[in-house]
């Protein structure tokens, strides 16, 4: 059996969640590793970056913009975040269970502007991670001077990194450039046979790094793909409405900016969902509601065009054209789905799928957010 994995250097993932869901659905991915998420725990909520049927583990950069890493793992693998693996802040480690077998998955981002202290902490973290028997990890390490065929580096830091890899008996599997002519994005495993069908694919949106996909081989069977979903048909709407009515929104929002108000609302909303919306288990369906056959077909054609372009065939214009078509068609599909949902609400008042929140500020311009499951209209003068 195998786990289908995908790595992306996102350069702002929250703006590309539709694209990520499209990839996950089209290629039936089990685990996604992300560097440069550009999340910030103060303004990007869990629901805004969620993928149905997946656990999301994130490690945001603190007090600085950019950076950050995340791992999305299917809920069927029962992922558990590992703490205290090491002092390096832009690394994330999880353990998954497949039958009785444990595998550790990790993702690391080393910025080109890392200090020597950052590099030392990354090496310490990798040394601790090496204590795990079976491990697969990936990331953007930014060592363009390393020759992975001959395992040589031109700088002391590069040579120290290679030495750490060799002493841990890890295998590095990426052998072709992932950004221009450089191999920056790497995939490591504790056993050479754990990685199969590795492919350096096209770039992800506006990122200048290529995606990498592969299969992680496991020895035991994978249980049936099911996960827990919020059962909105059985939600206690009466109590939810009562709590909303009793909440003093003017007091909570007074003097706050729009982002702060949104954070307050989502915090209250998530607590209500936990209290009043029961969960049920059912078979996992990864495909987003807006995903159409046409979009899936274009994504596959784009991947084919990229492969032909890599082989040296003159498919560059074809690939760029398909890339633009995918972007347009994904937006169209999502807009159409949202429109159909809004029409459904008009026809059936019991149908709850979209929330529209109007926060009226002093400018008189409403801010419209479509992202949740209840309707709330708030008039606030700031």
KOLLUM-413023 format. One record per residue (C-alpha): residue in one letter; x, y, z. Coordinates in steps of 0.2 Angstrom, whole numbers, padded with zeros to 4 digits, always signed. Layout:
AXYZ...
***
This chain:
X+0000+0000+0000X+0005+0018-0002X+0002+0036+0003X+0000+0048-0011X+0010+0064-0006X+0012+0081-0013X+0024+0095-0009X+0021+0114-0013X+0030+0130-0010X+0014+0141-0009X+0020+0159-0007X+0003+0163+0002X-0008+0148+0003X-0024+0156+0009X-0026+0165-0007X-0024+0148-0017X-0035+0136-0006X-0047+0133-0021X-0032+0128-0032X-0026+0116-0018X-0043+0108-0016X-0043+0106-0035X-0026+0097-0035X-0031+0086-0020X-0047+0081-0028X-0040+0078-0046X-0025+0067-0040X-0033+0059-0025X-0019+0065-0013X-0017+0058+0004X-0005+0070+0012X+0000+0088+0007X+0016+0097+0013X+0017+0116+0012X+0031+0128+0014X+0029+0147+0014X+0011+0147+0019X+0011+0165+0024X-0002+0162+0037X-0003+0172+0053X-0012+0165+0068X-0020+0182+0072X-0029+0183+0055X-0031+0166+0047X-0043+0155+0055X-0044+0136+0054X-0060+0136+0044X-0053+0147+0031X-0039+0135+0027X-0048+0118+0030X-0050+0104+0017X-0064+0092+0020X-0058+0075+0026X-0041+0082+0031X-0032+0087+0047X-0023+0103+0045X-0007+0105+0056X+0001+0122+0054X+0017+0131+0061X+0015+0150+0057X+0030+0161+0058X+0029+0173+0073X+0032+0192+0073X+0038+0192+0055X+0028+0191+0038X+0030+0176+0026X+0037+0159+0030X+0027+0146+0039X+0024+0128+0036X+0009+0116+0036X+0004+0098+0033X-0013+0092+0027X-0016+0073+0031X-0032+0063+0028X-0042+0060+0044X-0041+0041+0041X-0022+0041+0045X-0026+0048+0063X-0012+0061+0062X-0004+0067+0079X+0007+0082+0080X+0024+0079+0088X+0030+0092+0100X+0048+0095+0106X+0056+0088+0091X+0068+0102+0091X+0071+0121+0093X+0069+0126+0075X+0053+0136+0073X+0049+0133+0054X+0048+0114+0055X+0033+0103+0058X+0032+0085+0062X+0017+0073+0063X+0015+0054+0067X+0002+0044+0057X-0004+0026+0061X-0007+0013+0047X-0013-0002+0056X+0000-0004+0069X+0013+0004+0060X+0019+0022+0064X+0027+0034+0051X+0033+0051+0055X+0030+0065+0042X+0038+0082+0042X+0040+0098+0033X+0054+0111+0035X+0057+0128+0028X+0074+0136+0029X+0074+0154+0023X+0088+0161+0012X+0091+0174+0025X+0092+0162+0039X+0105+0167+0053X+0118+0155+0059X+0108+0152+0074X+0093+0147+0064X+0104+0135+0054X+0111+0127+0070X+0094+0125+0077X+0088+0117+0061X+0102+0104+0062X+0098+0101+0080X+0080+0098+0075X+0085+0086+0061X+0096+0076+0073X+0082+0074+0085X+0070+0069+0071X+0083+0055+0066X+0078+0046+0082X+0062+0040+0073X+0064+0023+0064X+0053+0027+0049X+0052+0045+0043X+0048+0055+0027X+0050+0073+0027X+0052+0087+0014X+0054+0106+0012X+0063+0120+0005X+0080+0120+0012X+0088+0133+0000X+0105+0125-0003X+0108+0129-0021X+0126+0125-0020X+0124+0106-0015X+0127+0093-0028X+0116+0079-0023X+0123+0067-0036X+0140+0068-0028X+0134+0074-0010X+0146+0089-0010X+0143+0107-0005X+0153+0123-0007X+0149+0131+0010X+0152+0126+0028X+0133+0126+0031X+0130+0115+0016X+0143+0103+0021X+0136+0102+0038X+0119+0099+0032X+0125+0084+0020X+0135+0077+0035X+0119+0077+0046X+0109+0068+0032X+0123+0055+0030X+0125+0052+0049X+0106+0050+0050X+0106+0037+0035X+0093+0046+0026X+0090+0046+0007X+0087+0061-0004X+0076+0058-0019X+0075+0074-0029X+0087+0074-0043X+0081+0088-0055X+0079+0107-0052X+0064+0113-0043X+0067+0132-0045X+0075+0138-0061X+0092+0128-0062X+0093+0124-0043X+0087+0109-0032X+0080+0118-0017X+0065+0108-0013X+0070+0090-0006X+0062+0074-0001X+0070+0063+0012X+0066+0046+0019X+0074+0034+0031X+0073+0019+0019X+0077+0021+0001X+0062+0010-0005X+0049+0020+0004X+0048+0033-0010X+0042+0028-0027X+0036+0038-0043X+0043+0054-0038X+0040+0068-0050X+0044+0086-0051X+0028+0094-0058X+0023+0111-0063X+0023+0127-0052X+0009+0131-0040X+0000+0147-0045X+0011+0162-0044X+0025+0152-0035X+0042+0151-0044X+0045+0134-0036X+0039+0117-0044X+0028+0105-0035X+0034+0088-0031X+0023+0072-0030X+0028+0054-0024X+0021+0039-0016X+0026+0034+0001X+0026+0015+0002X+0019+0007+0018X+0018-0012+0022X+0001-0013+0029X-0017-0010+0023X-0026+0006+0025X-0043+0006+0033X-0059+0012+0024X-0058+0030+0020X-0071+0038+0032X-0071+0054+0042X-0083+0064+0053X-0093+0078+0046X-0104+0091+0054X-0122+0086+0052X-0131+0103+0049X-0148+0095+0046X-0148+0090+0065X-0141+0106+0071X-0150+0115+0086X-0154+0131+0076X-0165+0137+0090X-0152+0138+0103X-0139+0145+0091X-0151+0159+0086X-0155+0162+0105X-0136+0164+0109X-0134+0176+0094X-0148+0186+0100X-0141+0187+0117X-0124+0192+0112X-0120+0210+0114X-0111+0213+0098X-0110+0232+0099X-0100+0230+0116X-0089+0216+0108X-0086+0226+0092X-0084+0243+0099X-0068+0251+0095X-0062+0236+0085X-0056+0236+0067X-0064+0224+0054X-0051+0210+0056X-0053+0210+0075X-0072+0209+0073X-0070+0195+0061X-0059+0185+0073X-0072+0188+0088X-0086+0182+0077X-0077+0167+0071X-0072+0162+0088X-0090+0163+0095X-0096+0154+0079X-0084+0140+0081X-0089+0137+0099X-0108+0137+0094X-0104+0124+0080X-0095+0113+0093X-0110+0114+0105X-0125+0113+0094X-0120+0104+0078X-0118+0085+0080X-0105+0075+0070X-0108+0059+0060X-0096+0047+0051X-0097+0044+0033X-0087+0039+0018X-0074+0052+0013X-0078+0063-0002X-0063+0074-0006X-0071+0083-0021X-0076+0101-0017X-0094+0105-0022X-0089+0117-0035X-0077+0105-0044X-0084+0101-0061X-0079+0088-0074X-0072+0102-0085X-0061+0109-0071X-0054+0091-0068X-0051+0088-0086X-0042+0105-0088X-0031+0101-0073X-0026+0084-0080X-0022+0092-0097X-0011+0105-0089X-0001+0092-0080X+0001+0083-0097X+0007+0099-0106X+0019+0102-0092X+0027+0084-0094X+0028+0087-0113X+0037+0104-0110X+0049+0096-0098X+0053+0083-0111X+0059+0097-0123X+0044+0097-0134X+0037+0115-0139X+0022+0115-0127X+0026+0131-0118X+0012+0141-0125X+0000+0126-0123X+0005+0125-0104X+0003+0143-0101X-0014+0144-0110X-0020+0129-0100X-0014+0137-0084X-0024+0152-0087X-0040+0142-0092X-0039+0132-0076X-0038+0148-0066X-0053+0156-0075X-0064+0140-0075X-0061+0137-0056X-0067+0154-0052X-0082+0152-0063X-0086+0135-0056X-0085+0142-0038X-0096+0157-0042X-0109+0146-0050X-0110+0135-0035X-0112+0150-0023X-0125+0157-0034X-0135+0140-0034X-0133+0139-0015X-0140+0157-0013X-0155+0153-0025X-0158+0137-0014X-0159+0147+0001X-0172+0158-0007X-0182+0143-0012X-0181+0134+0005X-0179+0144+0021X-0173+0128+0030X-0158+0126+0019X-0142+0132+0027X-0126+0132+0017X-0120+0150+0016X-0118+0164+0028X-0118+0183+0023X-0111+0195+0036X-0113+0213+0034X-0103+0224+0045X-0108+0242+0041X-0093+0254+0046X-0093+0273+0046X-0089+0273+0027X-0106+0266+0024X-0098+0252+0013X-0103+0234+0018X-0091+0221+0020X-0098+0204+0013X-0090+0188+0019X-0097+0171+0012X-0089+0157+0022X-0100+0149+0035X-0117+0142+0039X-0129+0155+0048X-0135+0172+0042X-0131+0187+0053X-0133+0205+0049X-0124+0217+0060X-0125+0236+0059X-0110+0244+0069X-0104+0262+0069X-0085+0262+0073
***
